[in-house]
Amino acid sequence: CTKRSTSSPLQWLALWWHHFFLLWSTIDGQTRYSIPEELKQGSVVGNLAKDLGLALSEIFDRRLRVASQTGEQYFSVDAGKGELVVNDRIDREALCGQSASCVLPLQIVLEKPLNLHRIEVEIKDMNDNSPSFQTKELSLKIAESAAVGTRFVLESAEDADVGSNSVKSYTLTKNECFTLKMKEVEDGKAVPELVLEKPLDREKKAVHQLLLTALDGGNPVLSGTSQITITVLDNNDNFPVFEKNNYKVSLQENTAKNTFVVKIAATDADEGPNGEVEFSFGSRTPDSVLSVFEINPLTGEIHLKGDLDYEKASSYKIEITARDKGFPEMESHCRLQIDIVDVNDNTPEIVLTSEPQPVREDAASGTVVALLNARDADSGNNSKVTLRVPKGSPFTLKPSFSNNYALVTSGPLDRESFPEYNIEITATDSGTPPLSSKKVIPVTITDVNDNAPVFTQKTYNVYLKENGVPGSILYSVSASDLDFGENAKVSYSILDSKVQDVSVSSYVYINSDNGSIYSMHSFDYEKLKVFQIQVQAKDQGSPSLSSNATVHVFILDQNDNAPAVIYPSSAAMGSLSHQRMPRSAKAGHLVTKVTAVDADSGHNAWISYRVAEATDASLFTVNLYTGEVRTKRAVSEQDDSSQRLLIEIKDDGEPIQSSTVTVSIILEDGLHEPILDLRHKVAEPSKKTGRITLYLILSLASVSVLSLLTFLILAVKCIRNSSSSSTCCMRRTDSDDYKNPNRNLQIQLNTDGPIKYVEVLGGDMLSQSQSFRSCMSPMSEYSDFTLIKPSSTTDFKEVISVLDASLPDSTWTFESQQVRRKQSFFLPLHSSPPLLLGSIDELCAPMNRANIQRDLVPPPYTHSTRNSYIAMSWVRRSDALNIFKSILFFCEEILDIYLGLKFYSHGW
């Protein structure tokens, strides 16, 4: 048998790529160029722009580039001309070996948008390699007894070129004993053989020198030579004979070392040393075979001593030599073919054809993110690769051609939830068992302005002391935006609104960068108690988004007003007021009443009275809370007729504010207490006075019955109207108030430390005053019913919404209702302590009506007083008992008048 040369691993790899891209070309059409090897750098291959239908501007704009799957960048694109040019030296033999066809597959990648074109460049062979022999000098030993016609196999020459440029013929120097013949072997190759034409005679010529020349078919013809030295030996006239001329076995590529492969058998008909056969690999066996296999020279057994790799060599063709020990030695040759069976020992590989591009979070489904390719070095099913992405990922793989894929979006993206995806792609082959590999592809999601700024609170409550320093910070609001970059930059502004008919911007301003709100001037609680600001936060996106928040600013009262004396006589502070009283006055006699108010509120407006100085401190006293001046004892004859009292009026603020008033009392003889005297005098009725008494009784009875019927009708009406109105209104006011019941009425929420309370304000907007109206004598102990004339235009609904959010005490409520352009609200009539709007004893003066300024403050609560502090002139229908009490009180007053008239008619 004869030896057959094998292809190098590089040749097999090139052959594999050739078949791979041949399969590719059957899937889809492509552009193909043909060039000879060894072209100079810069040589033009073809006009790529024209063949792909691209404009020259697209080469720059879409960043056209060439991607080679061989690992070497043999080509590039001349961007100015759109031509594909040679970038590096191309050696066809290094790329494709002995393959008949050498085709380089190229991928043309276009970005923005991503697109992929494939072209092929066929490399044509040039006759740039001469034939060569592996052995430059060949030694043959031939017995002189060799028969004429005996053939001796010579070494074949190898030529790296293919086709017509490969080895075509052999020549031998002229010799009378030997001629050259060609022998056909497998794969269509011809092997040169030396044929003995004439018997050898060692005694005539023991050594023959021949020159073997190999010629290729190129133009010009190239050649290679090998020197053959033939030594003529004495007789050993039988060659070893193999059982088979060709052996063929198969091995798994994962076969373990030292595994038995095959046994070669040969016999020699000679006897003795001439018949003893030794086995060896042929002299031209390459090292790649010697490193993997070994042969036992005595038994002919071949064992595996190295590692097999199907991807490097799928088959081995080995020449086996059997040589006897005769003299001269006789040898024979046979061929052993070992085929390697592929095992799934290579994991799939994922190769990025293009780098992943950033994706907008509002990108449509199907947007291409990246291009990639799947490979497996195995063969058959072991090389079939499938790719998958994790479940739930907003990305998917779209197959293209020849294991090329496009990574595209498949669902909605949200940068605020996932600003970056690390997409883990798994490649799995179809082998048994299957092998897999993973590749993580990072994809960045770019921001879109889809989130409006969000405040930390929808509403803010700010408590600010009055008389603050202008320019001081009131509060800092804060808003955040989930977007990124310019889309997340927030600027703040105050929306224009009115506060007391003046733009809110004249009260406060805001730092647009950090949301800090500053005052424009000092605030006066007595003029402004609460206002609100609408703050807007806007981002810098396009289009920009915004949101609003409400800031309620409550002005806190400071004790900056001293009590103001309004009675006696509404005289200037500190002036002298003369009062007269009889010397017959007993202990507890009401001399006068000092009435004062404080423009502040809360604790700052709680007023107390005390006698600072007195002519006789033992004679008079002043009530701490009501300001009533009474006698502590009966007046004696020794008391001076002129008494002087200095009364100090203090509030409960911090620091305390106070004022004084001087009351001068003149004691006179013959001056009596009319009501008390009348009640203790008894007279004999006469006929005339009896008739007058009858008339008075009838008149009083008629008035009382009429009043009782009026109250009952109003009570029944309130009960019947309960389904449409939650309050029943009983109101005493001027005719103007009935015409415009809601004129200038304003509710303010105030705080005083832990206490929160409500003020009902009246008057014009500039003064913020309340109008209280008294209706009975200031000297009466029972004059405790106070009416309010509302005088504010403030919207009840707006104020009540603020109160509902701010009031901590659940024991008293507000109700707002508008029926036929009337607004009604109520406070509990009974509270502990009761809320004080004012008392008739405090408000009434010698005149029947007086307008004063007064805040709603809770007074000190005592059980000794009969005063019922009524919050407003609105009575709930549930307080029917109060109505009844009012009726009884009215009747009692009528009776007092009756007694007074009767005493008067008797001349008492």
Beta strands, then each sheet from edge to edge (+ up, - down):
strand 1: 31-36
strand 2: 44-47
strand 3: 65-68
strand 4: 75-78
strand 5: 83-86
strand 6: 103-110
strand 7: 115-124
strand 8: 137-143
strand 9: 151-153
strand 10: 167-172
strand 11: 178-184
strand 12: 190-196
strand 13: 207-216
strand 14: 223-233
strand 15: 241-242
strand 16: 246-252
strand 17: 260-263
strand 18: 266-267
strand 19: 277-281
strand 20: 293-295
strand 21: 301-304
strand 22: 315-324
strand 23: 331-341
strand 24: 349-352
strand 25: 359-360
strand 26: 368-375
strand 27: 385-388
strand 28: 395-399
strand 29: 404-409
strand 30: 420-429
strand 31: 436-446
strand 32: 454-455
strand 33: 459-465
strand 34: 473-476
strand 35: 479-480
strand 36: 490-494
strand 37: 498-499
strand 38: 502-503
strand 39: 508-510
strand 40: 516-519
strand 41: 530-539
strand 42: 546-556
strand 43: 564-567
strand 44: 576-582
strand 45: 590-593
strand 46: 595-597
strand 47: 607-614
strand 48: 620-622
strand 49: 628-631
strand 50: 642-651
strand 51: 658-668
strand 52: 744-752
strand 53: 755-761
strand 54: 771-773
strand 55: 787-789
strand 56: 792-793
strand 57: 817-819
strand 58: 822-824
sheet 1: 1+ 7+ 6- 3+
sheet 2: 2+ 5- 4+
sheet 3: 8+ 14+ 13- 10+
sheet 4: 9+ 12- 11+
sheet 5: 15+ 18-
sheet 6: 16+ 23+ 22- 19+
sheet 7: 17+ 21- 20+
sheet 8: 24+ 26- 29+ 28-
sheet 9: 25+ 31+ 30- 27+
sheet 10: 32+ 35-
sheet 11: 33+ 42+ 41- 36+
sheet 12: 34+ 40- 39+
sheet 13: 37+ 38-
sheet 14: 43+ 46-
sheet 15: 44+ 51+ 50- 47+
sheet 16: 45+ 49- 48+
sheet 17: 53+ 52- 56-
sheet 18: 54+ 55-
sheet 19: 57+ 58-
end
